[in-house]
Amino acid sequence: MANNPQTKSNILIVDDEPSIVKVLQIGLESLGYQTLAADSGLAALQILDEQSVDLVLLDLRLGEGINGFQTMQKIRETRRELPIVMITAYGNIETAVKAIKAGACDFVCKPFMISEIANVIKTVLKSGAKTRGGTGRINEKAAATDSVRHFGSLLGESPQMQKVYRLIEKIAPTDATVLIEGESGTGKELIARAIHEQSRRKDCAWVPLNCVAIPESLLESELFGHVAGAFTGAAYNRQGLFLAANRGTIFLDEIGVMDIGLQSKLLRTLQEGKVRRVGEDRDLETDVRVIAATNESLEKLVEKGQFRKDLFYRISVIPIRLPPLRQRGGDIELLTEYFCRQQSRNLEREIKLSEQVLALFSSYPWPGNVRELQNAIACAATICRDGLITVDDLPPRLTSQANESSNAMDIRDCESAQIPLKTFLKNKEQQYIEMILHQSGGNRARAADMLGISRATFYRKYETEAQE
């Protein structure tokens, strides 16, 4: 390695997160590079005035002073030939494209692995990409591709998610109230946060509240605040989340559990833009955008008299239906790759999945959706050996799925029988239906939803199977 001229290069790391700087320095120096570090754009410019640097790793988001993009522009004023590799989160892909057009040679998305950073550095230095043209044109195309796969903190390239992305882009600039519907674990809060970050309120407060997490008796005070002495234990004035979120966005998760009486007060706030703290006799004005979410049908709750019809129509001005993971096609592979990279960064070792686990992940219905996938990888990454996740490292619910799959009809079992294709496919379908029905606890309606088919279709297929 000492004979490799690239390993003698001096790399300037510009990032305001000490943990990231430390990881990069240890990783790159172990590969033979020399490193310098700066925690701000101004500090980076000072180092460049005093020392010789061969390449800059520059984070787009810097805490104080000038940001990464501004830092790059100032570097370009005096060091036009110096290669700059941008470090960005998925939510800043569009900014990365802009940076590449302005002169960056390449970009790397967080979370990353040291091997990935090293490959980019090696490629940039080897190609001599030290001008604005450099590798910008190629990586601009790559960044544009990533902007289709990622939207803020959201991840997905399936048609279902692309539809959601397009809707967010349309509604984010407005102040319309939004209702996000979807199963638990699908990422409803991420959707809400993406809407906020794309809106004119993005620089103001973002206030999330899970209604389930607050006792019913305290939820009114949590939302609207109270004055001292309003009730036993109210020793001081409390502002309340609606006032705290003034000019920003409040996210009410699991709104369906809200008491019917409190719903009327929420409706008044939405209609008049005013709140009245508990124990107070005057109204306070507030300008808040409301985004609500639910994992159950509010329309059914309305039918049961458990949710006000007028409030339902008021909060569902723009409904967004977030698809479950099992209906998102190739997104499972994309998410799996992302979470493995995330764990690689957290554990400071490369995490990979065995072929058996990849196959299992593709066939598993993921009733817990994206959250279940993330947790499964986090758990397995912690206990796996040598960074390779095998079936034995998975949680029991996934392992039982693997055992069922191994006991199911396999194509090799049919070599001598030479059964018709139609029969083989029908048998596989029946086995899968039985497995999903078992996972749904025998609930056929739930099983139909998990399979992504209508209930009528499920009943027809299941009854046909039972008769045979």
C-alpha positions in Angstrom: 0.0 0.0 0.0 2.9 2.3 0.7 3.8 2.2 -3.0 0.4 3.4 -4.1 0.7 7.2 -4.7 -3.0 7.7 -3.9 -2.5 6.6 -0.3 -0.2 9.5 0.3 -2.9 12.0 -0.6 -4.0 14.5 2.0 -7.8 14.5 2.6 -9.6 17.4 4.3 -12.8 16.3 6.1 -15.3 19.1 6.7 -18.2 18.0 9.0 -19.6 19.4 12.2 -20.4 15.9 13.6 -17.3 14.8 15.6 -18.4 11.1 15.4 -18.5 11.2 11.6 -15.1 12.9 11.4 -13.6 10.4 13.7 -14.9 7.4 11.8 -13.7 8.9 8.5 -10.2 9.7 9.9 -9.7 6.2 11.3 -11.0 4.5 8.2 -9.1 6.6 5.7 -5.8 6.6 7.7 -6.0 2.8 7.9 -6.0 2.9 4.1 -2.9 5.0 4.1 -4.4 8.4 3.5 -3.4 11.5 5.5 -6.3 13.5 6.9 -7.1 16.9 8.2 -10.4 17.9 9.9 -12.5 21.1 10.1 -15.9 21.5 11.9 -17.0 24.5 9.8 -16.8 26.1 6.4 -14.6 28.9 7.7 -12.2 26.6 9.5 -11.9 24.6 6.2 -11.0 27.7 4.2 -8.4 28.6 6.8 -6.8 25.2 6.6 -6.8 25.4 2.8 -4.9 28.7 3.0 -2.2 27.2 5.2 -1.8 23.6 4.1 -1.7 21.5 1.0 -4.8 19.4 0.4 -5.5 16.9 -2.4 -9.2 16.4 -1.9 -12.0 17.7 0.2 -14.8 15.6 1.8 -17.4 18.3 2.4 -20.7 17.8 4.3 -23.6 19.8 2.7 -25.1 20.7 6.1 -22.8 22.5 8.5 -24.1 23.7 11.9 -22.8 27.3 12.1 -21.6 29.9 9.6 -21.6 29.1 5.9 -23.1 25.9 4.7 -21.4 23.2 2.6 -22.6 24.6 -0.7 -21.4 28.1 0.2 -18.1 26.7 1.4 -17.6 24.9 -2.0 -18.3 28.1 -3.9 -15.6 30.0 -1.9 -13.1 27.2 -2.4 -13.8 27.4 -6.1 -12.9 31.1 -6.1 -9.3 30.3 -5.3 -8.8 26.5 -5.8 -10.7 25.7 -9.0 -8.7 22.5 -9.5 -9.2 21.0 -6.1 -11.5 17.9 -6.1 -14.5 18.2 -3.8 -16.7 15.2 -2.9 -20.0 16.2 -1.2 -21.4 14.2 1.7 -25.2 14.4 1.8 -28.2 12.8 3.4 -30.9 11.3 1.2 -33.1 14.3 1.8 -30.6 16.6 0.1 -30.3 14.8 -3.3 -31.5 17.8 -5.2 -28.9 20.0 -3.5 -26.3 17.4 -4.4 -27.3 17.7 -8.0 -27.0 21.5 -7.7 -23.6 21.1 -6.1 -22.3 18.8 -8.8 -23.4 21.3 -11.4 -21.5 24.0 -9.5 -18.3 22.1 -9.4 -18.3 19.1 -7.1 -16.8 15.9 -8.5 -19.0 13.4 -6.8 -21.2 12.8 -3.8 -21.8 10.1 -1.2 -25.1 9.6 0.7 -25.3 9.1 4.4 -25.2 6.6 5.9 -22.1 5.3 4.1 -19.4 2.7 4.5 -15.7 3.5 4.6 -15.2 1.2 1.6 -17.7 3.3 -0.4 -16.0 6.6 0.5 -12.6 5.1 -0.3 -13.8 3.9 -3.7 -15.1 7.4 -4.5 -11.9 9.1 -3.4 -9.8 6.6 -5.4 -11.9 7.1 -8.5 -11.8 10.9 -8.3 -8.0 11.1 -7.7 -7.3 8.5 -10.4 -9.4 10.2 -13.0 -7.9 13.6 -12.3 -11.3 15.0 -12.0 -10.2 18.4 -10.7 -12.3 20.7 -12.8 -16.0 21.5 -12.8 -16.6 19.2 -15.7 -14.8 16.3 -13.9 -17.2 13.5 -13.2 -20.1 15.9 -12.7 -22.1 14.9 -15.7 -22.1 11.2 -14.8 -22.9 11.8 -11.2 -25.6 14.4 -12.0 -27.4 11.5 -13.7 -26.8 9.2 -10.7 -28.1 11.9 -8.4 -31.2 12.4 -10.5 -31.8 8.7 -10.3 -31.5 8.8 -6.5 -34.0 11.7 -6.4 -36.5 9.3 -7.8 -35.7 6.7 -5.2 -35.6 9.0 -2.3 -37.9 11.9 -1.1 -36.7 13.5 2.1 -36.3 10.7 4.6 -38.6 8.5 2.5 -37.2 5.6 0.5 -38.9 3.8 -2.4 -38.9 3.6 -6.2 -42.1 1.5 -6.6 -45.0 3.1 -8.6 -47.0 3.3 -5.3 -44.4 5.4 -3.6 -43.8 7.5 -6.7 -47.5 8.4 -6.6 -47.2 9.4 -3.0 -44.1 11.6 -3.8 -46.0 13.4 -6.6 -48.9 14.1 -4.2 -46.6 15.5 -1.6 -45.0 17.8 -4.1 -48.4 19.2 -5.0 -49.8 19.6 -1.5 -46.8 20.7 0.5 -46.8 24.3 -0.6 -50.4 24.7 0.5 -51.8 25.0 4.0 -54.4 22.3 3.4 -55.1 19.8 6.3 -53.8 16.3 5.4 -55.0 12.9 6.6 -52.4 10.1 6.2 -53.8 6.6 6.3 -51.8 3.5 6.6 -50.9 0.4 8.7 -48.6 0.7 11.6 -44.9 0.9 10.6 -45.5 2.2 7.1 -43.9 5.6 7.8 -46.8 8.0 8.3 -44.7 10.4 10.4 -42.0 10.4 7.7 -44.7 11.4 5.2 -45.9 14.2 7.5 -42.4 15.4 8.1 -41.7 15.4 4.3 -44.7 17.6 3.8 -43.6 20.0 6.4 -40.0 20.2 5.1 -41.3 21.0 1.6 -43.7 23.7 2.8 -43.4 27.4 3.4 -43.4 26.5 7.2 -40.3 24.4 7.0 -38.2 27.0 9.0 -40.8 27.1 11.8 -41.9 24.6 14.5 -42.5 20.9 13.7 -44.5 19.4 16.6 -45.4 15.7 16.5 -47.7 14.1 19.0 -48.8 10.4 19.3 -52.3 10.6 20.8 -52.0 7.1 22.0 -49.0 7.9 24.2 -50.9 10.6 26.2 -53.5 9.6 28.8 -57.0 10.7 27.8 -57.3 13.0 30.9 -54.1 14.9 29.9 -54.5 15.1 26.2 -56.5 18.3 26.2 -53.9 20.1 28.3 -51.2 18.7 26.1 -52.8 20.1 23.0 -54.2 23.4 24.2 -52.3 24.1 27.4 -53.6 25.2 30.8 -53.3 27.9 33.4 -52.0 27.4 36.9 -54.7 26.1 39.2 -56.9 24.9 36.4 -57.0 21.4 37.9 -55.2 19.4 40.6 -51.5 19.3 39.9 -51.6 22.3 37.5 -48.9 24.3 39.4 -47.9 26.5 36.5 -49.1 27.8 33.1 -48.6 25.4 30.2 -48.4 26.7 26.6 -49.8 23.7 24.8 -48.6 22.2 21.5 -50.9 24.2 19.3 -49.4 27.5 20.6 -45.9 26.0 20.5 -46.4 25.1 16.9 -47.6 28.6 15.9 -46.7 29.3 12.2 -45.4 25.7 11.9 -46.9 22.2 11.6 -48.5 19.9 14.2 -48.7 16.2 13.5 -51.4 14.3 15.3 -50.7 10.6 15.0 -53.4 8.0 15.8 -56.0 10.7 15.9 -58.8 8.0 16.0 -58.3 7.4 19.7 -59.2 11.0 20.6 -62.1 11.3 22.9 -65.3 12.5 21.2 -65.6 15.6 23.5 -62.0 16.7 22.7 -62.7 16.2 19.0 -65.2 19.1 19.2 -62.6 21.4 20.6 -60.1 20.3 18.0 -62.7 21.1 15.3 -63.2 24.6 16.7 -59.5 25.2 16.6 -59.2 24.1 13.0 -62.2 26.2 11.9 -61.4 29.4 13.8 -57.6 29.2 14.3 -58.0 29.8 18.0 -57.3 27.8 21.2 -58.5 28.2 24.7 -56.3 26.9 27.4 -57.8 24.8 30.2 -59.0 27.1 33.0 -58.8 30.2 30.9 -61.8 32.4 29.6 -60.2 33.9 26.6 -59.1 32.6 23.2 -55.6 32.8 21.8 -54.9 32.9 18.1 -52.7 30.4 16.4 -51.6 29.7 12.9 -50.9 26.0 12.6 -51.1 23.5 9.8 -52.5 20.2 10.9 -51.5 16.8 9.6 -53.2 13.8 11.1 -52.6 10.1 10.7 -54.4 6.9 11.5 -53.9 3.2 11.1 -57.6 2.5 11.2 -60.6 3.6 9.1 -62.0 6.9 10.4 -65.0 6.4 8.2 -65.8 3.2 10.1 -65.3 5.0 13.4 -67.7 7.7 12.2 -70.3 5.0 11.4 -69.9 3.7 14.9 -70.3 7.1 16.4 -66.8 7.1 17.8 -65.5 9.9 15.5 -67.2 13.2 14.6 -68.3 13.3 10.9 -67.6 17.1 10.7 -64.1 16.6 12.1 -63.4 13.8 9.7 -64.3 15.9 6.7 -62.3 18.8 8.1 -59.0 16.9 8.6 -59.3 14.8 5.4 -59.2 17.7 3.0 -56.3 15.9 1.3 -56.1 12.1 2.1 -52.9 10.2 1.5 -53.1 6.4 1.5 -49.6 5.0 2.3 -49.2 1.4 0.9 -48.0 -1.4 3.1 -44.6 -2.8 2.4 -45.9 -6.0 0.9 -47.5 -3.9 -1.9 -44.4 -2.0 -2.8 -42.6 -4.5 -5.0 -38.9 -4.0 -5.3 -38.7 -1.5 -2.4 -37.9 -4.3 0.0 -34.5 -4.7 -1.6 -33.9 -1.0 -1.6 -34.8 -0.6 2.0 -32.8 -3.7 3.0 -29.7 -2.2 1.4 -30.3 1.1 3.2 -30.8 -0.4 6.6 -27.7 -2.6 6.2 -25.6 0.5 5.4 -27.2 2.2 8.4 -26.1 -0.7 10.7 -22.7 -0.8 9.1 -22.2 2.8 10.1 -23.6 2.3 13.6 -21.6 -0.8 14.4 -18.5 0.3 12.4 -18.3 -3.0 10.4 -19.8 -4.0 7.1 -23.2 -5.8 7.4 -24.4 -8.1 4.7 -27.3 -10.5 4.2 -26.9 -14.1 3.1 -28.7 -15.3 0.0 -31.2 -17.3 2.1 -32.1 -14.1 4.1 -32.5 -12.1 0.9 -34.9 -14.7 -0.4 -36.8 -14.8 2.8 -37.2 -11.1 3.0 -38.6 -11.1 -0.6 -41.3 -13.6 0.3 -42.2 -12.5 3.8 -45.4 -10.4 4.0 -44.0 -7.9 6.6 -47.2 -7.3 8.7 -45.1 -4.8 10.7 -44.1 -3.0 7.4 -40.9 -0.9 7.1 -40.5 -0.6 10.9 -40.5 -4.4 11.2 -37.9 -4.7 8.4 -35.7 -2.1 10.1 -35.9 -3.7 13.5 -35.2 -7.2 12.1 -32.0 -6.0 10.5 -30.9 -4.0 13.5 -31.5 -7.0 15.8 -29.7 -9.5 13.4 -26.8 -7.1 12.7 -26.1 -6.9 16.5 -25.8 -10.7 17.0 -24.5 -11.9 13.6 -21.0 -13.2 13.2 -18.5 -11.6 10.8 -21.0 -9.1 9.6 -23.1 -11.7 7.7 -26.7 -12.0 8.7 -28.0 -15.6 8.3 -31.5 -17.1 8.9 -30.4 -18.1 12.4 -29.8 -14.5 13.3 -33.3 -13.4 12.5 -36.2 -12.9 15.0 -38.3 -16.1 15.7 -41.3 -14.8 13.6 -39.1 -14.6 10.5 -37.4 -17.9 11.3 -40.7 -19.7 11.4 -41.5 -18.3 8.0 -38.2 -19.8 6.7 -39.1 -23.2 8.2 -42.5 -23.1 6.6 -41.0 -22.2 3.3 -38.5 -25.1 3.5 -41.4 -27.5 4.2 -43.5 -26.2 1.3 -43.6 -27.7 -2.1 -40.3 -27.2 -3.8 -39.8 -27.3 -7.6 -37.2 -30.1 -7.2 -39.8 -32.3 -5.6 -41.7 -32.2 -8.8 -39.0 -33.3 -11.2 -40.1 -36.9 -11.3 -43.8 -36.3 -11.0 -43.8 -33.9 -14.0 -47.0 -32.2 -12.8 -48.6 -29.6 -15.0 -47.5 -26.0 -14.4 -51.0 -24.9 -13.6 -51.2 -27.5 -10.8 -47.9 -26.5 -9.4 -48.7 -22.8 -9.3 -52.1 -23.5 -7.8 -50.5 -25.5 -5.0 -48.0 -22.8 -4.3 -50.8 -20.2 -4.2 -52.8 -22.3 -1.7 -49.8 -22.8 0.6 -49.1 -19.0 0.6 -52.8 -18.2 1.3 -52.7 -20.7 4.3 -49.5 -19.1 5.6 -50.9 -15.6 5.4 -54.2 -16.6 7.0 -52.3 -18.2 9.9 -50.2 -15.0 10.3 -53.4 -12.9 10.4 -54.7 -15.0 13.2 -57.5 -16.5 11.1 -58.9 -13.1 10.1 -59.8 -13.4 6.5 -60.4 -9.7 5.9 -57.0 -9.0 7.3 -55.4 -11.8 5.2 -56.9 -10.4 2.1 -55.4 -6.9 2.8 -52.0 -8.6 3.5 -52.2 -10.3 0.1 -53.2 -7.2 -1.7 -56.4 -8.7 -3.1 -60.0 -8.0 -2.6 -61.9 -9.8 0.1 -64.2 -11.3 -2.5 -61.2 -12.7 -4.4 -59.8 -14.1 -1.2 -63.0 -15.8 -0.2 -63.3 -17.3 -3.7 -59.8 -18.7 -3.6 -60.0 -19.9 0.0 -63.3 -21.6 -0.4 -62.2 -23.3 -3.6 -59.1 -24.6 -1.8 -61.3 -25.8 1.1 -63.6 -27.7 -1.2 -60.7 -29.5 -2.8 
